[in-house]
Amino acid sequence: MVKPLIAGAELGSKAVRTAGKLPGIDVLLAKAIVATSSVVPEAAEVQLTGESSGLRSFQEKAATVLFRANSSGAQKLLEQLDIASITNAAYLERLAARYLKLRHYDAALAMRQRAVELEPESAQRWVALAKSLERAESGGVVYDAVAGLTPGARARVDDARAALDTAATLQPDNPYIRYQRGRLEFAHGDSQQGLQLMELAAEQAPDVEKWLAIAASYRKPHVADYDRSLAAYERALEIKPSSATAIRGIIIMGCRADQDWPRLWRSAWLFEAQKRRQRDQRLALMDDLNILFSADPTDEQIDAAVEQLHTSARQGLRLSWITTSLIVYRLHFARRFRDGFRVREGLAERTLAWLGTRSAGNARHRQKVLAAFLYLGRTQEALELIDPTPWEPKDQLESDRLEKMAVDAHLLAGRLQPYLDYSARRQQHVPLPGDDRMRAMIEGKRVAVVGPADTGDRLGEIIDAHDVVIRPRYIPEILTAQADQLGLRTDIAYFSGRDLGEFLDAAGEAVASGELQLAIGRGLSADRYRDNAPEWLRFYRQDYSLCHHGAPLGIARIIYDVLQFNPAEISVFNVDFYTGANVFSSGYRKGKDAALGPYSIVNEILLAHDLLFDFRLMNSFIATGRVTPQGVSASVLALSEEEYIDRLEASPALS
């Protein structure tokens, strides 16, 4: 779908920009785009009644593209509007839907408040108002996949609850109103109550959107119920077997949960069977690959399956991107990393062949293209597509996205200064709690980043001699027992979204005693702690944005965050990049989380990351002159890529 949408967006945007050069036409175009919504049902009406509308979905996408392309006309129209004098509630809702897409939260809220005044007995007006109250005003911070933490909306939660209560009074048994209340509670109140309400609504009126939202909620780090998330994704796929979101969720959650490979392959069969092009040949190929998803295929069987996959590709027969990704996961969990990376390179080549390089002013499209070029080692071609800025940004967020992609491409080429300059501007534009404290600790200092692996190095004294010592997690009892290996100090501790809640109290006690100065969580978790974050808790603003698959691993993410504060040097200790005997030092993780296997957190190494790209990224950090690996870390990063892959395939840690 992406390629046709991009092509259509490019043509539509160009036509709007051309017409908009005529005096006064831009406002007329904005009015016309709003007016087109009158031919389809309102979103709230469709959702309240449960009647789907393909035409409404298409009109929404088209109107959003054209309204954004005509931003000057949209702004002038907004300035001309006297909301209080408008007497047509449906017209107000059409306006609100458009301006909400442009992040004019205050205006959209005023429009929906006026619509409720006009039609106070309409449940759909109250539901729409509740949605606007969840994005009521500016002043919040949200996470953008490219730009990171960026200005966003703040919610008026109590007012949104009250609006939904009124809607429920008007339509007491409406499942969509119950679903919206559940969604609100999950995000801003009692998450368990929210999930119960969402599931009750989905059982009452099943549809794919509800089950997808429920599945996504169960996979959140603070819930992490993999089985229920998987089951919800499977319900969504039953309703809509062509749902790419559902099959992606099934694959990821199945690999995190019980790793029932035949079960995952059955879902992939269902998904592939919906595609008409070369359907019989595709399903025959699926049949040929069945053995790969048996409980324990032999090396010879894996060899045969991989060769069949490549032979079919040379003949022009390919499975969907999503099913091919499942094959990569299966290969990697079978320690066939070289085969898996080769298949993933093929996916990058497919990205370029399918999407091309014309992005029609779509930053997400350009990100995918750049990530594919970089994964294939074509760094210069990527740079030429992003520096200088390929089009005039429509707003500050798009400007940040484009610049961020450019600096990340330069960083992979070993150039640090663009990232430093960008980060300094972002820190001024979007000041975040903890950044000033972080800069005071890091700028110009010698920093030790200490990983969790037992590398055999005994460099504890050297670690503690650094100005600042940074570790993932905070477990002082392990340091006491292994001081010669790990050192004793921890000045800054980074936590994953899953770990943060568990360690928050201990981190607070450590800060109070002076043993720890800062705890840092991922930007993805910032919203959960928006109202009660202690002053010593910081969320880092951005991740490296041009990964072809997933995000960088923890140590690379920490280094990327620290680099923006201009340290004199970052020394890296106790990281073997999963080539050693164990994933972690003794006691770092316990039970199932100490190694790969069903329900283990270690599975994320293969699911959410790409070890080969991380190896390249780490060497790019070294090329900046600011990062120096020590001990085993240095010896691993000195390997060639082929040597590194050999080490991965022989690694006891990943067996």
C-alpha positions as CSV (number, residue, x, y, z in Angstrom):
1,M,0.0,0.0,0.0
2,V,2.9,2.4,0.7
3,K,4.0,2.9,-2.8
4,P,0.5,3.8,-4.3
5,L,-0.2,6.1,-1.4
6,I,3.1,7.9,-1.8
7,A,2.6,8.3,-5.6
8,G,-1.0,9.6,-5.1
9,A,0.2,11.9,-2.3
10,E,2.9,13.3,-4.6
11,L,0.4,14.1,-7.4
12,G,-2.2,15.5,-5.1
13,S,0.2,17.6,-3.2
14,K,1.7,19.0,-6.4
15,A,-1.7,19.9,-7.7
16,V,-2.7,21.7,-4.5
17,R,0.6,23.6,-4.3
18,T,0.2,24.7,-8.0
19,A,-3.4,25.8,-7.5
20,G,-2.6,27.5,-4.2
21,K,-0.4,30.0,-6.0
22,L,-3.5,31.8,-7.2
23,P,-4.7,34.6,-4.8
24,G,-7.4,33.3,-2.5
25,I,-7.5,29.8,-4.0
26,D,-5.7,28.2,-1.0
27,V,-8.6,29.1,1.4
28,L,-11.2,27.8,-1.2
29,L,-9.2,24.6,-1.5
30,A,-9.2,24.2,2.3
31,K,-13.0,24.7,2.4
32,A,-13.5,22.2,-0.5
33,I,-11.4,19.5,1.3
34,V,-13.5,19.9,4.4
35,A,-16.7,19.8,2.4
36,T,-15.8,16.5,0.7
37,S,-16.2,14.8,4.1
38,S,-20.0,15.4,3.9
39,V,-20.3,12.6,1.4
40,V,-19.2,9.9,3.9
41,P,-20.3,9.0,7.4
42,E,-18.5,10.7,10.3
43,A,-15.9,8.5,12.1
44,A,-17.8,8.5,15.4
45,E,-21.0,7.5,13.6
46,V,-19.4,4.6,11.9
47,Q,-17.8,3.4,15.1
48,L,-20.9,3.8,17.3
49,T,-23.0,1.9,14.8
50,G,-20.4,-0.7,13.9
51,E,-21.0,-0.2,10.2
52,S,-17.7,-0.1,8.3
53,S,-17.1,2.2,5.4
54,G,-14.2,1.7,2.9
55,L,-15.1,5.0,1.2
56,R,-14.8,6.9,4.5
57,S,-11.4,5.4,5.1
58,F,-10.2,6.4,1.6
59,Q,-11.6,9.8,1.9
60,E,-9.9,10.3,5.3
61,K,-6.5,9.4,3.9
62,A,-7.0,11.6,0.8
63,A,-8.3,14.6,2.7
64,T,-5.4,14.4,5.2
65,V,-2.8,14.5,2.5
66,L,-4.4,17.4,0.6
67,F,-5.1,19.4,3.8
68,R,-1.5,19.1,4.9
69,A,-0.3,20.0,1.4
70,N,-2.3,23.2,1.6
71,S,-1.1,24.3,5.1
72,S,-1.3,28.0,4.3
73,G,-4.9,27.7,3.2
74,A,-5.8,25.7,6.3
75,Q,-4.2,28.3,8.5
76,K,-6.0,31.2,6.8
77,L,-9.3,29.3,7.0
78,L,-8.8,28.8,10.7
79,E,-8.2,32.5,11.2
80,Q,-11.4,33.4,9.4
81,L,-13.6,31.0,11.4
82,D,-15.9,32.2,14.1
83,I,-16.6,28.9,15.8
84,A,-19.2,30.3,18.1
85,S,-21.4,31.4,15.2
86,I,-21.4,28.0,13.4
87,T,-24.7,26.2,13.8
88,N,-24.0,23.0,11.9
89,A,-22.5,20.3,14.3
90,A,-21.6,18.0,11.4
91,Y,-19.6,20.8,9.7
92,L,-17.8,21.5,13.0
93,E,-16.8,17.8,13.3
94,R,-15.4,17.8,9.8
95,L,-13.4,20.8,10.6
96,A,-12.2,19.3,13.9
97,A,-11.1,16.1,12.2
98,R,-8.9,18.0,9.8
99,Y,-7.3,20.4,12.3
100,L,-6.6,17.6,14.7
101,K,-4.4,16.0,12.0
102,L,-2.5,19.3,11.8
103,R,-2.0,19.2,15.6
104,H,-4.2,22.3,16.2
105,Y,-5.5,20.7,19.4
106,D,-7.0,23.8,20.9
107,A,-9.0,24.6,17.8
108,A,-10.3,21.1,17.4
109,L,-11.4,21.0,21.0
110,A,-13.2,24.3,20.6
111,M,-15.0,23.0,17.5
112,R,-16.1,19.8,19.3
113,Q,-17.2,21.7,22.4
114,R,-19.4,23.9,20.1
115,A,-20.8,20.7,18.4
116,V,-21.8,19.3,21.8
117,E,-23.6,22.6,22.6
118,L,-25.6,22.3,19.4
119,E,-26.4,18.5,19.8
120,P,-26.2,17.7,23.5
121,E,-28.3,14.5,23.0
122,S,-25.9,13.0,20.4
123,A,-23.6,10.3,21.9
124,Q,-21.3,10.7,18.9
125,R,-20.6,14.3,19.7
126,W,-19.7,13.4,23.3
127,V,-17.4,10.6,22.1
128,A,-15.7,13.0,19.7
129,L,-15.3,15.5,22.4
130,A,-13.7,12.9,24.7
131,K,-11.1,12.2,22.0
132,S,-10.2,15.8,21.8
133,L,-10.0,16.1,25.5
134,E,-7.3,13.4,25.4
135,R,-5.4,15.8,23.2
136,A,-6.8,18.9,24.7
137,E,-3.9,21.4,24.6
138,S,-0.3,21.9,23.8
139,G,2.4,21.6,26.5
140,G,2.9,17.8,26.5
141,V,5.7,15.7,25.2
142,V,5.2,12.7,22.9
143,Y,7.6,10.2,21.3
144,D,8.2,10.4,17.6
145,A,9.9,7.4,16.0
146,V,12.4,9.6,14.2
147,A,12.7,12.9,16.1
148,G,12.3,11.3,19.5
149,L,10.6,13.2,22.4
150,T,8.9,16.2,20.8
151,P,6.2,18.8,21.8
152,G,2.7,17.2,21.9
153,A,-0.7,17.4,23.5
154,R,-1.7,17.1,27.1
155,A,-4.8,15.3,28.2
156,R,-7.6,16.5,30.4
157,V,-8.4,13.1,31.8
158,D,-11.2,13.9,34.2
159,D,-13.0,15.9,31.6
160,A,-12.6,13.1,29.0
161,R,-14.1,10.6,31.5
162,A,-17.0,12.9,32.1
163,A,-17.7,13.2,28.4
164,L,-17.7,9.4,28.0
165,D,-19.9,9.1,31.0
166,T,-22.4,11.4,29.3
167,A,-22.2,9.4,26.0
168,A,-22.8,6.2,28.0
169,T,-25.9,7.7,29.6
170,L,-27.2,8.4,26.1
171,Q,-26.3,4.9,24.8
172,P,-25.8,2.7,27.9
173,D,-24.9,-0.6,26.1
174,N,-22.9,0.8,23.2
175,P,-19.7,-1.3,22.9
176,Y,-17.7,1.5,21.2
177,I,-18.3,3.9,24.1
178,R,-17.2,1.1,26.5
179,Y,-14.1,0.5,24.4
180,Q,-13.2,4.2,24.4
181,R,-13.5,4.3,28.2
182,G,-11.3,1.3,28.5
183,R,-8.7,2.8,26.2
184,L,-8.7,6.0,28.3
185,E,-8.3,4.1,31.5
186,F,-5.5,2.0,30.2
187,A,-3.6,5.1,29.0
188,H,-4.3,7.4,31.9
189,G,-5.8,5.5,34.8
190,D,-6.1,1.8,36.0
191,S,-4.6,-0.2,33.2
192,Q,-6.2,-3.5,34.3
193,Q,-9.6,-1.9,34.4
194,G,-9.0,-0.4,31.0
195,L,-8.1,-3.8,29.5
196,Q,-11.2,-5.4,31.0
197,L,-13.4,-2.8,29.5
198,M,-11.7,-3.0,26.1
199,E,-12.0,-6.8,26.0
200,L,-15.7,-6.7,27.1
201,A,-16.4,-4.3,24.2
202,A,-14.5,-6.5,21.8
203,E,-16.4,-9.6,22.8
204,Q,-19.7,-7.7,22.5
205,A,-18.9,-6.2,19.0
206,P,-15.8,-7.9,17.6
207,D,-13.7,-6.0,15.0
208,V,-10.1,-5.9,14.0
209,E,-9.3,-2.5,15.4
210,K,-10.4,-3.4,18.9
211,W,-8.5,-6.6,19.0
212,L,-5.4,-5.0,17.6
213,A,-5.5,-2.3,20.3
214,I,-6.0,-4.9,23.0
215,A,-3.0,-6.9,21.7
216,A,-0.9,-3.8,21.6
217,S,-1.9,-3.0,25.2
218,Y,-0.9,-6.4,26.5
219,R,2.5,-6.1,24.9
220,K,3.3,-2.8,26.6
221,P,6.5,-3.2,28.8
222,H,4.6,-2.5,32.1
223,V,2.1,-5.3,31.2
224,A,4.2,-7.7,29.1
225,D,1.5,-10.5,29.0
226,Y,2.8,-12.2,25.8
227,D,0.2,-15.0,25.7
228,R,-2.8,-12.6,25.9
229,S,-1.2,-10.3,23.4
230,L,-0.6,-13.2,21.0
231,A,-4.2,-14.5,21.5
232,A,-5.6,-11.0,20.8
233,Y,-3.6,-10.7,17.6
234,E,-4.8,-14.1,16.5
235,R,-8.4,-12.9,17.1
236,A,-7.7,-9.9,14.9
237,L,-6.3,-12.1,12.1
238,E,-9.3,-14.4,12.2
239,I,-11.5,-11.3,11.6
240,K,-9.3,-9.9,8.9
241,P,-6.8,-12.5,7.6
242,S,-5.1,-9.9,5.4
243,S,-4.2,-7.6,8.3
244,A,-0.4,-6.9,8.2
245,T,-0.5,-5.5,11.7
246,A,-2.1,-8.6,13.1
247,I,0.4,-11.0,11.5
248,R,3.3,-8.9,12.6
249,G,2.1,-8.9,16.1
250,I,1.5,-12.7,16.1
251,I,5.1,-13.3,14.9
252,I,6.7,-11.0,17.5
253,M,4.6,-12.1,20.4
254,G,4.9,-15.8,19.4
255,C,8.7,-15.5,19.3
256,R,8.6,-13.8,22.7
257,A,6.2,-16.3,24.3
258,D,6.3,-20.1,23.8
259,Q,8.1,-20.1,20.4
260,D,5.6,-22.5,19.0
261,W,7.0,-22.4,15.4
262,P,4.3,-24.5,13.8
263,R,1.6,-22.3,15.3
264,L,3.3,-19.2,13.9
265,W,3.7,-20.8,10.5
266,R,-0.1,-21.6,10.4
267,S,-0.8,-17.9,10.9
268,A,1.6,-17.0,8.1
269,W,-0.2,-19.5,5.9
270,L,-3.5,-17.8,6.6
271,F,-2.0,-14.4,5.8
272,E,-0.2,-15.5,2.6
273,A,-3.4,-17.2,1.3
274,Q,-5.1,-13.8,1.1
275,K,-2.7,-12.6,-1.6
276,R,-4.0,-13.2,-5.1
277,R,-0.8,-12.7,-7.1
278,Q,1.0,-16.0,-7.7
279,R,-1.2,-17.5,-5.0
280,D,-0.7,-21.2,-5.9
281,Q,3.0,-20.8,-6.4
282,R,3.4,-18.9,-3.1
283,L,1.5,-21.6,-1.1
284,A,3.6,-24.3,-2.8
285,L,6.7,-22.5,-1.6
286,M,5.2,-22.3,1.9
287,D,4.7,-26.0,1.7
288,D,8.4,-26.5,0.7
289,L,9.4,-24.4,3.8
290,N,7.2,-26.3,6.3
291,I,10.2,-28.3,7.6
292,L,11.9,-25.1,8.7
293,F,9.1,-24.6,11.2
294,S,9.0,-28.1,12.6
295,A,10.0,-28.4,16.2
296,D,13.7,-29.2,15.6
297,P,14.8,-29.2,11.9
298,T,18.3,-30.6,11.1
299,D,21.0,-28.5,9.5
300,E,20.5,-30.4,6.2
301,Q,16.8,-29.5,6.3
302,I,17.5,-25.9,7.0
303,D,20.1,-25.8,4.2
304,A,17.5,-27.2,1.8
305,A,14.8,-24.8,2.9
306,V,17.1,-21.7,2.6
307,E,18.3,-22.8,-0.9
308,Q,14.6,-23.2,-2.0
309,L,13.9,-19.7,-0.7
310,H,16.7,-18.2,-2.7
311,T,16.0,-20.2,-5.8
312,S,12.4,-19.0,-5.8
313,A,13.5,-15.4,-5.3
314,R,15.8,-15.7,-8.4
315,Q,12.7,-16.9,-10.3
316,G,10.7,-13.9,-9.2
317,L,8.6,-15.7,-6.5
318,R,8.7,-14.1,-3.1
319,L,6.7,-14.4,0.0
320,S,5.5,-11.3,1.7
321,W,7.9,-9.1,3.6
322,I,6.3,-10.1,6.9
323,T,6.5,-13.9,6.3
324,T,10.1,-13.5,5.2
325,S,10.8,-11.7,8.4
326,L,9.4,-14.7,10.3
327,I,11.9,-16.9,8.3
328,V,14.7,-14.6,9.4
329,Y,13.7,-15.0,13.1
330,R,13.5,-18.8,12.7
331,L,17.0,-18.9,11.2
332,H,18.5,-16.7,13.9
333,F,16.9,-18.7,16.7
334,A,18.5,-21.7,15.1
335,R,21.9,-19.8,15.1
336,R,22.0,-19.6,11.3
337,F,22.9,-15.9,11.4
338,R,24.7,-15.7,8.1
339,D,21.7,-17.1,6.3
340,G,19.4,-14.8,8.2
341,F,21.4,-11.7,7.5
342,R,21.5,-12.6,3.8
343,V,17.7,-12.9,3.7
344,R,17.5,-9.5,5.5
345,E,19.7,-7.9,2.9
346,G,17.3,-9.2,0.3
347,L,14.5,-7.4,2.2
348,A,16.5,-4.2,2.0
349,E,17.0,-4.6,-1.7
350,R,13.2,-5.3,-2.0
351,T,12.6,-2.0,-0.2
352,L,14.6,0.0,-2.7
353,A,13.1,-1.9,-5.7
354,W,9.5,-1.4,-4.5
355,L,9.5,2.0,-2.9
356,G,12.1,3.7,-5.1
357,T,13.6,7.0,-3.8
358,R,10.8,9.5,-4.5
359,S,9.2,10.2,-1.2
360,A,6.6,12.9,-2.0
361,G,7.4,14.8,1.1
362,N,6.8,11.7,3.3
363,A,9.5,11.5,6.0
364,R,8.5,7.9,7.0
365,H,9.0,6.7,3.4
366,R,12.4,8.5,3.2
367,Q,13.4,6.8,6.5
368,K,12.7,3.3,5.1
369,V,14.7,4.1,2.0
370,L,17.7,5.5,3.9
371,A,17.7,2.6,6.3
372,A,17.8,0.1,3.4
373,F,20.7,1.9,1.7
374,L,22.6,2.0,5.0
375,Y,22.0,-1.7,5.7
376,L,23.4,-2.6,2.3
377,G,26.5,-0.5,3.0
378,R,25.5,2.2,0.4
379,T,26.1,5.1,2.8
380,Q,27.0,7.8,0.2
381,E,23.8,7.1,-1.7
382,A,21.8,7.5,1.5
383,L,23.6,10.8,2.3
384,E,22.8,12.2,-1.2
385,L,19.1,11.5,-0.5
386,I,18.9,13.4,2.8
387,D,21.6,16.1,2.8
388,P,20.8,18.7,1.7
389,T,17.2,18.6,2.9
390,P,15.2,17.0,0.1
391,W,12.1,19.1,0.3
392,E,10.8,22.2,2.2
393,P,9.5,20.9,5.6
394,K,5.8,21.7,6.3
395,D,6.3,22.2,10.0
396,Q,8.9,22.0,12.8
397,L,8.3,18.3,13.4
398,E,9.0,17.4,9.8
399,S,12.1,19.7,9.9
400,D,13.4,17.8,12.9
401,R,12.7,14.5,11.3
402,L,14.6,15.3,8.1
403,E,17.6,16.8,10.0
404,K,17.7,13.9,12.4
405,M,17.9,11.4,9.5
406,A,20.7,13.4,8.0
407,V,22.8,13.5,11.1
408,D,22.2,9.8,11.7
409,A,23.5,9.0,8.2
410,H,26.5,11.2,8.9
411,L,27.1,9.4,12.2
412,L,27.2,6.0,10.5
413,A,29.9,7.5,8.3
414,G,31.9,8.4,11.5
415,R,31.0,12.1,11.5
416,L,29.9,13.3,15.0
417,Q,29.7,17.1,14.7
418,P,26.3,17.2,12.8
419,Y,24.8,15.1,15.6
420,L,26.3,17.4,18.3
421,D,24.9,20.5,16.6
422,Y,21.5,18.9,16.1
423,S,21.2,17.7,19.7
424,A,22.2,21.2,21.0
425,R,19.4,22.8,19.0
426,R,16.9,20.2,20.1
427,Q,17.8,20.6,23.7
428,Q,17.0,24.3,23.4
429,H,13.9,23.8,21.3
430,V,12.5,21.0,23.5
431,P,14.0,21.2,27.0
432,L,13.5,18.0,29.0
433,P,13.9,17.3,32.7
434,G,17.4,15.9,33.5
435,D,19.2,17.1,30.4
436,D,21.0,20.0,32.2
437,R,22.1,17.6,34.9
438,M,23.2,15.1,32.3
439,R,25.2,17.7,30.4
440,A,26.9,18.9,33.6
441,M,28.0,15.3,34.3
442,I,29.1,14.3,30.8
443,E,30.4,17.3,28.9
444,G,34.2,17.1,28.5
445,K,34.4,14.1,30.9
446,R,35.9,10.6,30.6
447,V,32.9,8.2,30.7
448,A,33.0,4.5,31.3
449,V,30.0,2.5,29.8
450,V,30.1,-0.9,31.4
451,G,28.1,-3.8,29.9
452,P,26.7,-6.9,31.7
453,A,28.8,-9.6,30.1
454,D,31.4,-11.8,31.8
455,T,34.2,-11.2,29.3
456,G,36.9,-12.5,31.5
457,D,38.4,-8.9,31.7
458,R,39.4,-7.7,35.2
459,L,39.4,-4.0,34.6
460,G,37.4,-2.8,37.7
461,E,40.0,-0.3,38.9
462,I,40.3,1.3,35.5
463,I,36.5,1.5,35.2
464,D,36.2,3.3,38.6
465,A,39.0,5.7,37.6
466,H,36.7,7.4,35.0
467,D,34.9,10.6,35.7
468,V,31.5,9.0,35.2
469,V,30.5,5.3,35.3
470,I,27.4,4.3,33.4
471,R,25.7,0.9,33.5
472,P,22.5,-0.8,32.3
473,R,20.4,-1.4,35.4
474,Y,21.5,-0.9,39.0
475,I,22.4,-4.0,41.0
476,P,25.0,-3.0,43.6
477,E,25.2,-6.5,45.2
478,I,26.7,-7.9,41.9
479,L,29.3,-5.1,41.8
480,T,30.4,-5.9,45.4
481,A,30.8,-9.6,44.5
482,Q,32.6,-8.9,41.2
483,A,34.5,-5.7,41.9
484,D,37.7,-6.7,40.1
485,Q,35.7,-7.4,36.9
486,L,33.0,-4.7,37.1
487,G,34.2,-2.0,39.4
488,L,32.1,-0.6,42.2
489,R,30.8,2.8,41.1
490,T,27.5,3.5,39.3
491,D,26.8,7.2,38.7
492,I,24.2,6.7,36.0
493,A,21.9,3.7,35.4
494,Y,19.9,3.1,32.3
495,F,16.7,1.0,32.4
496,S,14.6,-0.7,29.8
497,G,10.8,0.0,29.9
498,R,10.3,-3.4,31.4
499,D,12.9,-2.9,34.2
500,L,12.2,0.7,35.1
501,G,9.1,0.1,37.3
502,E,10.8,-2.8,39.1
503,F,13.9,-0.8,40.0
504,L,12.4,2.6,40.6
505,D,12.2,2.4,44.4
506,A,15.8,1.0,44.7
507,A,17.1,3.7,42.4
508,G,15.4,6.3,44.5
509,E,17.0,4.9,47.7
510,A,20.4,4.9,45.9
511,V,20.1,8.5,44.8
512,A,19.1,9.5,48.4
513,S,22.2,7.7,49.8
514,G,24.5,9.3,47.2
515,E,25.4,6.0,45.5
516,L,23.5,6.9,42.2
517,Q,23.1,10.3,40.6
518,L,20.7,9.7,37.7
519,A,18.4,7.0,36.5
520,I,17.5,7.0,32.8
521,G,14.6,5.4,30.9
522,R,13.7,5.1,27.3
523,G,11.8,7.9,25.7
524,L,9.0,5.4,24.8
525,S,8.3,5.2,28.6
526,A,8.2,8.9,29.2
527,D,4.5,9.3,28.9
528,R,3.8,6.7,31.6
529,Y,5.7,8.8,34.2
530,R,4.7,12.2,32.9
531,D,2.9,13.3,36.1
532,N,5.1,11.8,38.8
533,A,8.7,11.6,37.7
534,P,11.2,12.4,40.4
535,E,13.9,14.9,39.6
536,W,16.6,12.2,39.3
537,L,14.7,10.3,36.6
538,R,15.5,11.3,33.0
539,F,14.2,10.0,29.8
540,Y,16.5,10.1,26.8
541,R,15.0,12.0,23.9
542,Q,16.1,10.0,20.8
543,D,17.2,6.8,19.3
544,Y,19.3,6.2,16.2
545,S,16.6,6.4,13.5
546,L,18.0,4.6,10.5
547,C,18.0,0.9,11.5
548,H,16.6,-1.4,8.8
549,H,15.4,-3.7,11.5
550,G,14.5,-2.7,15.1
551,A,16.6,-0.4,17.2
552,P,20.2,-0.5,18.5
553,L,20.9,-2.7,21.4
554,G,21.3,-1.3,24.9
555,I,25.0,-0.5,24.9
556,A,24.8,1.2,21.5
557,R,21.7,3.1,22.6
558,I,23.5,4.3,25.8
559,I,26.5,5.5,23.8
560,Y,24.3,7.3,21.3
561,D,22.5,9.1,24.1
562,V,25.7,10.0,25.9
563,L,27.5,11.3,22.7
564,Q,25.0,14.1,22.3
565,F,26.4,15.7,25.5
566,N,29.9,16.0,24.0
567,P,32.1,13.8,26.3
568,A,35.8,13.8,26.0
569,E,35.8,10.0,25.7
570,I,33.6,7.0,26.1
571,S,35.4,3.8,27.1
572,V,33.4,0.6,26.6
573,F,33.9,-2.4,29.0
574,N,32.5,-5.9,29.5
575,V,30.7,-6.2,26.2
576,D,31.4,-9.1,23.9
577,F,28.4,-8.5,21.6
578,Y,27.1,-12.0,22.3
579,T,30.2,-13.9,21.2
580,G,31.0,-15.3,24.7
581,A,30.0,-18.1,27.0
582,N,27.1,-16.3,28.6
583,V,24.8,-13.4,27.8
584,F,25.2,-11.9,31.3
585,S,27.5,-12.0,34.3
586,S,26.3,-14.3,37.1
587,G,23.3,-12.8,38.9
588,Y,22.6,-10.1,36.4
589,R,19.4,-11.9,35.1
590,K,17.8,-14.9,36.8
591,G,15.8,-17.9,35.7
592,K,14.4,-17.8,32.3
593,D,15.8,-14.4,31.6
594,A,19.4,-15.6,31.8
595,A,19.4,-17.1,28.2
596,L,17.4,-17.5,25.0
597,G,14.2,-19.4,25.4
598,P,10.4,-19.2,25.8
599,Y,9.3,-16.0,27.6
600,S,12.9,-14.8,28.1
601,I,13.8,-11.2,27.9
602,V,17.0,-12.3,26.0
603,N,14.8,-13.1,23.0
604,E,14.7,-9.4,22.3
605,I,18.3,-9.6,21.2
606,L,17.1,-11.4,18.1
607,L,13.6,-9.9,17.7
608,A,14.0,-6.2,18.2
609,H,17.6,-5.7,17.0
610,D,20.0,-6.6,14.2
611,L,23.4,-7.8,15.6
612,L,25.2,-7.2,12.3
613,F,24.0,-3.6,12.0
614,D,24.9,-3.0,15.7
615,F,28.4,-4.2,15.0
616,R,28.7,-1.7,12.2
617,L,27.2,1.1,14.3
618,M,29.6,0.4,17.1
619,N,32.5,0.7,14.7
620,S,31.0,4.0,13.4
621,F,31.1,5.3,17.0
622,I,34.7,4.3,17.2
623,A,35.4,6.1,13.9
624,T,34.3,9.4,15.5
625,G,37.3,9.3,17.8
626,R,35.2,9.6,20.9
627,V,34.6,5.9,21.7
628,T,37.3,3.4,22.7
629,P,36.5,-0.2,23.4
630,Q,38.5,-2.0,26.1
631,G,39.6,-5.6,26.6
632,V,37.4,-8.2,24.9
633,S,35.2,-5.4,23.6
634,A,38.1,-4.1,21.5
635,S,39.1,-7.5,20.2
636,V,35.5,-8.3,19.1
637,L,35.1,-5.0,17.3
638,A,38.4,-5.5,15.5
639,L,37.0,-8.5,13.8
640,S,35.8,-8.4,10.2
641,E,32.1,-8.8,9.6
642,E,32.5,-12.4,8.4
643,E,34.6,-13.2,11.5
644,Y,32.0,-11.7,13.7
645,I,29.2,-13.7,12.2
646,D,31.3,-16.9,12.6
647,R,31.7,-16.0,16.3
648,L,27.9,-15.5,16.6
649,E,27.1,-18.9,15.1
650,A,29.5,-20.6,17.4
651,S,28.5,-18.6,20.5
652,P,27.4,-20.6,23.6
653,A,25.6,-17.5,24.8
654,L,23.1,-17.8,21.9
655,S,22.7,-21.6,22.0
